[in-house]
Amino acid sequence: MLMIWTQLEMRAAKTTTLCVMTSKFDKELGLDSAITRRDFVYGSTLLVGGALVGCGKSEDATSAAPGDFNFDVGDSWYGPGGVGDYASSHGNTPDLIQTAHQIRAGRFDKVSARAIDSGEEYDLVIVGGGFAGLSAAHHFNRLNPSGRALILDNHPIFGGEAKRNDFEVNGVHISGPQGSNDCAIQAATGDPDDYFSALNIPREFQYKEPGGSAAGMRIAQDNYEYLHWHEDKFDVGHFFRGADKPWVKDVWKSGLATTPWSDEVRQAFARVRTIETEDKAGRDTNRWLDSMTMKSYFENELGLPPEVSSFYDPIMASIIGLGCDAISAYWGLYFQLPGFKNPDRYNDIMLHSFPGGNAGIARHFVKQLIPDAIDGSTFENVIFGKIAFDELDRVGKPVRIRLNSTAVRVEHEGKTQDAERVRITYARDGQLHQLRAKAVVMASGGWVNRHVIRDLPDEYRRAYESFAHSPVLVANVALTNWRFLERLGVSAAIWSGGFGFTCNIRRPMIVGGKSQPLHPDEPIVLTFYAPIYKPGLGRKEQGIAGRAELLGTSFADYERQIREQMMTMFSASGFDPAKDIAGIILNRWGHAYTNPGPGFRFGVNDNPAPPDVIREPFGRIAIGHSELRGHQYWSGAAGEGRRAVEALLDLHF
Ligand SMILES: Cc1cc2nc3c(=O)[nH]c(=O)nc-3n(C[C@H](O)[C@H](O)[C@H](O)COP(=O)(O)OP(=O)(O)OC[C@H]3O[C@@H](n4cnc5c(N)ncnc54)[C@H](O)[C@@H]3O)c2cc1C
């Protein structure tokens, strides 16, 4: 994902980089590399550090730009990437960050004449190879099979936020999600947005049962369901640091009395779980909720103490980027939080997770678009098959995917309304290239589009002012065993303070008759979804400060924080970081989520909602990205890609 840095972020990042702490407990934490097996399980060879600094070999591209910033995002920052096709692409890559900064610093403002013009011309160019871009290509190909489309993506592998981490631990292959993880099975409607049918994704799945002394343990299939919605279905432990009995299970029923919370807070939690948002005559409930923050709703409308908002802050931040002080109350109802919907009346949903999460769906898109890109045709082949990278960008194919390619300028040739073509300039392998298209789908976020689309109309720029974005760090920790969790009887933990706020292990899906192990003496991936939010700051300022922290913290510092957090929670049940941790991969998503504040969904003062402005095509360009939904999810992203391409087909084909 492309990252545009502000001066504030850069200054803060410089400061944070210098502040890596040293600890005398390195050995105890397993940071002694002779003890850990870090070097063996990490298979990534990094090609980092300003590979694109000489883009275009032009004066404009190489000279120092005002506000330039030489933040070191090299080896010590990126960290290991595991094994397999995803090893060199985990979260935002160093190259991507460098190029993004160059775009923002104006390095590509005057380079068009110096870029190599390949003479290539496509019917459709799609900027972005996440779900929105893959879906745009899918629908273009469906509706216009003779058309030729090219996807440009700035990562070494397709999928956007839907990628995975692979580890080999003691000869066992285990995977975790880099970001996008769970999905519900779509109804078999046969409609164009029934992707399970269109992409041949099966609808019935089986998952491994826990074995050995863990038999009967209740373990979620994904990273979200246990968090709040169906916590009572799983073995979830709430950890209260410093309490006599720090672990509390079944917290909302039998456990509530044993928490260290005050009576007032316990009563508030008990009460909020009985409240539902009331519809009132003459009031549009959704619009009313969208006029205030969740915190305001909880505290001013329901009279709850601030501890309730604080508890739901990280849960909201893990799905929509920021906490209750920033997000509109409409999303509390949308996500059916207590205070909006009584948890006893939740519908029973079943969330699924492929090995490594929704990368499994992204791979099915690519298999359908470019059949030779993944060998074999079974579900197992598509999930685990090696990517034939050479096949992705083959001359003559109706759909091509060009990786490691960052669009730095997108502009109509001539006046927007009369232009016959759009010119795209992109950076690849230290060189600028140019090509043309009859139409372009920008399947990238607003923080990119504002800089890259040169003739973006002012009203779109104004609408983008309403968008804020915040970061999430997803850390996958490969364990040699999870005996310490089994002893606690906990498959997921939730806490406050320290690194992150939750982590869990999952039941692995059985694919082709095989699965990763689920026995406490065998390897597994423990995943931390760690949103970075800063209550008290403004909505945009929280994202800026969060990115500074995310990007300004070295791998070593995060590794230390993770190990310390695990020691704090699990050492009493026998956790030994030196023996139990086999590897850690960090996935840093600087603009993980858009953060819809009040008015984002329905607009204010009778003005259209900002996403509705952005959705209108202008000239031969249409924008389609998951952020336009407010809540970002895989099929919503696919829906935005479809809408964008169908609008262009109506207008120009
Ligand atoms: C931590 C996390 C957890 C999530 N969990 C879930 C989940 O469990 N279930 C779910 O359904 N959804 C989940 N989501 C959300 C969902 O996955 C995303 O909304 C969706 O994958 C986004 O797809 P997209 O195509 O809109 O954008 P992206 O995935 O961001 O794809 C855009 C692509 O365009 C590239 N790009 C940007 N600018 C340029 C440029 N100038 N040139 C070339 N390429 C460019 C980006 O690098 C990226 O590869 C999660 C997201 C995150 C971050």
The ligand as an SDF file (V2000), in Angstrom:
LIG
                    3D

 53 58  0  0  0  0  0  0  0  0999 V2000
   -5.2940   -5.7780    9.4190 C   0  0  0  0  0  0  0  0  0  0  0  0
   -6.4600   -5.9580    8.5030 C   0  0  0  0  0  0  0  0  0  0  0  0
   -7.3770   -6.9750    8.7320 C   0  0  0  0  0  0  0  0  0  0  0  0
   -8.4650   -7.1480    7.8940 C   0  0  0  0  0  0  0  0  0  0  0  0
   -9.3130   -8.1960    8.1100 N   0  0  0  0  0  0  0  0  0  0  0  0
  -10.3120   -8.4320    7.2460 C   0  0  0  0  0  0  0  0  0  0  0  0
  -11.1140   -9.5980    7.3750 C   0  0  0  0  0  0  0  0  0  0  0  0
  -10.9090  -10.4090    8.2860 O   0  0  0  0  0  0  0  0  0  0  0  0
  -12.1000   -9.8020    6.4620 N   0  0  0  0  0  0  0  0  0  0  0  0
  -12.3370   -8.9210    5.4340 C   0  0  0  0  0  0  0  0  0  0  0  0
  -13.2390   -9.1630    4.6110 O   0  0  0  0  0  0  0  0  0  0  0  0
  -11.5930   -7.8080    5.3060 N   0  0  0  0  0  0  0  0  0  0  0  0
  -10.5810   -7.5520    6.1710 C   0  0  0  0  0  0  0  0  0  0  0  0
   -9.7840   -6.4520    6.0060 N   0  0  0  0  0  0  0  0  0  0  0  0
  -10.1370   -5.4480    4.9870 C   0  0  0  0  0  0  0  0  0  0  0  0
  -10.0290   -5.9240    3.5500 C   0  0  0  0  0  0  0  0  0  0  0  0
   -9.1510   -6.9340    3.4100 O   0  0  0  0  0  0  0  0  0  0  0  0
   -9.6160   -4.8310    2.6790 C   0  0  0  0  0  0  0  0  0  0  0  0
  -10.6180   -3.8760    2.7170 O   0  0  0  0  0  0  0  0  0  0  0  0
   -9.4270   -5.2590    1.2340 C   0  0  0  0  0  0  0  0  0  0  0  0
   -8.5280   -6.3230    1.1350 O   0  0  0  0  0  0  0  0  0  0  0  0
   -8.9130   -4.0550    0.5150 C   0  0  0  0  0  0  0  0  0  0  0  0
   -8.9290   -4.2670   -0.8580 O   0  0  0  0  0  0  0  0  0  0  0  0
   -8.6890   -3.0530   -1.8190 P   0  0  0  0  0  0  0  0  0  0  0  0
   -8.4600   -3.6110   -3.1630 O   0  0  0  0  0  0  0  0  0  0  0  0
   -9.7530   -2.0440   -1.6610 O   0  0  0  0  0  0  0  0  0  0  0  0
   -7.3660   -2.3370   -1.3010 O   0  0  0  0  0  0  0  0  0  0  0  0
   -5.9090   -2.8790   -1.0580 P   0  0  0  0  0  0  0  0  0  0  0  0
   -5.9240   -4.2460   -0.5540 O   0  0  0  0  0  0  0  0  0  0  0  0
   -5.2480   -1.8120   -0.2750 O   0  0  0  0  0  0  0  0  0  0  0  0
   -5.2840   -2.9460   -2.5140 O   0  0  0  0  0  0  0  0  0  0  0  0
   -4.8020   -1.8150   -3.1810 C   0  0  0  0  0  0  0  0  0  0  0  0
   -3.5010   -2.1940   -3.8520 C   0  0  0  0  0  0  0  0  0  0  0  0
   -3.0820   -1.1160   -4.6730 O   0  0  0  0  0  0  0  0  0  0  0  0
   -1.7000   -0.8880   -4.4470 C   0  0  0  0  0  0  0  0  0  0  0  0
   -1.3890    0.4880   -4.8330 N   0  0  0  0  0  0  0  0  0  0  0  0
   -1.6900    1.6180   -4.1690 C   0  0  0  0  0  0  0  0  0  0  0  0
   -1.2110    2.6760   -4.8360 N   0  0  0  0  0  0  0  0  0  0  0  0
   -0.6120    2.2070   -5.9440 C   0  0  0  0  0  0  0  0  0  0  0  0
    0.0810    2.8340   -7.0200 C   0  0  0  0  0  0  0  0  0  0  0  0
    0.2280    4.1560   -7.0900 N   0  0  0  0  0  0  0  0  0  0  0  0
    0.5840    2.0500   -7.9890 N   0  0  0  0  0  0  0  0  0  0  0  0
    0.4370    0.7050   -7.9420 C   0  0  0  0  0  0  0  0  0  0  0  0
   -0.1980    0.0710   -6.9290 N   0  0  0  0  0  0  0  0  0  0  0  0
   -0.7190    0.8190   -5.9480 C   0  0  0  0  0  0  0  0  0  0  0  0
   -1.5760   -1.1510   -2.9690 C   0  0  0  0  0  0  0  0  0  0  0  0
   -0.2540   -1.2860   -2.5430 O   0  0  0  0  0  0  0  0  0  0  0  0
   -2.3780   -2.4260   -2.8550 C   0  0  0  0  0  0  0  0  0  0  0  0
   -1.6120   -3.5370   -3.2100 O   0  0  0  0  0  0  0  0  0  0  0  0
   -8.6700   -6.2670    6.8160 C   0  0  0  0  0  0  0  0  0  0  0  0
   -7.7530   -5.2400    6.5700 C   0  0  0  0  0  0  0  0  0  0  0  0
   -6.6510   -5.1000    7.3990 C   0  0  0  0  0  0  0  0  0  0  0  0
   -5.6740   -4.0100    7.1100 C   0  0  0  0  0  0  0  0  0  0  0  0
  1  2  1  0
  2  3  1  0
  2 52  2  0
  3  4  2  0
  4  5  1  0
  4 50  1  0
  5  6  2  0
  6  7  1  0
  6 13  1  0
  7  8  2  0
  7  9  1  0
  9 10  1  0
 10 11  2  0
 10 12  1  0
 12 13  2  0
 13 14  1  0
 14 15  1  0
 14 50  1  0
 15 16  1  0
 16 17  1  0
 16 18  1  0
 18 19  1  0
 18 20  1  0
 20 21  1  0
 20 22  1  0
 22 23  1  0
 23 24  1  0
 24 25  2  0
 24 26  1  0
 24 27  1  0
 27 28  1  0
 28 29  2  0
 28 30  1  0
 28 31  1  0
 31 32  1  0
 32 33  1  0
 33 34  1  0
 33 48  1  0
 34 35  1  0
 35 36  1  0
 35 46  1  0
 36 37  1  0
 36 45  1  0
 37 38  2  0
 38 39  1  0
 39 40  1  0
 39 45  2  0
 40 41  1  0
 40 42  2  0
 42 43  1  0
 43 44  2  0
 44 45  1  0
 46 47  1  0
 46 48  1  0
 48 49  1  0
 50 51  2  0
 51 52  1  0
 52 53  1  0
M  END
$$$$
